[in-house]
Amino acid sequence: MASAVSDKLGHYEIRGLIGAGGMGEVYRALRVTTRAPGMGQTTATMP
């Protein structure tokens, strides 16, 4: 899942990619309702 900066996922806005590897990607996020920082992870899918 390649997310772009400023994409929204629920109450969170994606702010940037932290890292990526064999298990998936980790993104820096901001909770829009409280402006609190957070993070999200996407997992790699198996074919």
N, C-alpha and C positions, 0 to 999 in steps of 0.2 A: 504494500500500500504506500504509494508515494504521495505524501500530503504536502501541500504548498503552504507557505507562511500566510497567515490570516484565514486559513480554512477553519471552520468551526465544527466541533464535535461535542454535542450536548451543550453544557454550560461553559465549555472551554474553547479558547481560541489558540490555534497552533502558532507559536512564536518562532520556532526554529528547530532544526535537527540537532540533537546532542550527539548521537552516534548510531552506527549500523553494524550489523554482523550477521553471523549465520542463523541466529535466533530471531532476528527482526530488527526493528528500528525504534529508537527512543527519541521523543520530541519534548522540547520545552513548551509549556502551555501556560495560559493565564485564564483563571476563572473570571468570566466577564461580569458575573453578578457581584462579586466581592473584590475583584482586582487582585486576588491572592494567586501567587505562583503555584504551579503544579507541573506534573509531567505525565506523559502517556506513552505506552508501548504498543507497537503493532507486532504481531508474530508472523514469522515466515510460514507460508502455506506449502504443504507437500504436494507434489504432482500426483 
